[in-house]
Amino acid sequence: MNGDRLVVHDVHRTFGTGETVVRALRGVSFEAGPGELVAVRGRSGSGKTSLLNVIGGLDRCDEGSVLLGERDVTAMSDAELLALRRGPVSYVFQSFGLVPVLTARENVGVPLRLRGYAAQERERRVARALADVGLEQHTGHRPDELSGGQQQRVALARALVADPQLLLADEPTGQLDSDTGRVVMTLIARLAKERTMTTVVTTHDPTVLSFADRVVEIVDGVART
């Protein structure tokens, strides 16, 4: 599987008007290639999450463009963006986002159910994804039976199960202690290389930065490389 090259060019995003206006992004540009892990660094409120939302089609920018391979994300319709988020682009969030009543196996299989995969292929992919993150022995556990690090690994397996070309991780170690965060980042960095997957991680955690091929710093909505 090969990732697609990500090209973010002169992206602007503003919220509100008049005295309440917030210029979250002010001309951000950077690129990330297949197999490359780019860390977007910045304080809370610097624009990191806004940038990730624009890249992944959860939000639209006011100016600029986001290209994923030959796809122009910023020109897509709502239906095309939905298809993008169910296929080529996957997310990992700080809050894990697991369904409490589902087992690890069932949580990981959710994206495949949404895409209509047959049961046999679904089970094969789920087993592979859980093995990739070292959770073969915990497939029947629900989130409240897992540690924080294990829950984040389930979330990572869920993001990987449909073989995305672009992985977006928003503060993936934010709720983890430093040792567990290092384990999770080791996994993300290894899988990005093994799957030749373009990966963008937002963080203010210095531990995460040591795994990055390149760091983009966002200060008041402006990128510095």
Secondary structure as GFF3:
##gff-version 3
##sequence-region A 1 225
A	DSSP	beta_strand	6	15	.	.	.	ID=ss1
A	DSSP	three_ten_helix	18	20	.	.	.	ID=ss2
A	DSSP	beta_strand	22	32	.	.	.	ID=ss3
A	DSSP	beta_strand	37	41	.	.	.	ID=ss4
A	DSSP	alpha_helix	48	55	.	.	.	ID=ss5
A	DSSP	beta_strand	63	68	.	.	.	ID=ss6
A	DSSP	beta_strand	71	72	.	.	.	ID=ss7
A	DSSP	three_ten_helix	73	75	.	.	.	ID=ss8
A	DSSP	alpha_helix	78	86	.	.	.	ID=ss9
A	DSSP	beta_strand	89	93	.	.	.	ID=ss10
A	DSSP	alpha_helix	104	114	.	.	.	ID=ss11
A	DSSP	alpha_helix	119	132	.	.	.	ID=ss12
A	DSSP	three_ten_helix	136	138	.	.	.	ID=ss13
A	DSSP	three_ten_helix	143	145	.	.	.	ID=ss14
A	DSSP	alpha_helix	148	160	.	.	.	ID=ss15
A	DSSP	beta_strand	166	170	.	.	.	ID=ss16
A	DSSP	alpha_helix	178	194	.	.	.	ID=ss17
A	DSSP	beta_strand	198	203	.	.	.	ID=ss18
A	DSSP	alpha_helix	206	209	.	.	.	ID=ss19
A	DSSP	beta_strand	214	219	.	.	.	ID=ss20
A	DSSP	beta_strand	222	224	.	.	.	ID=ss21
###
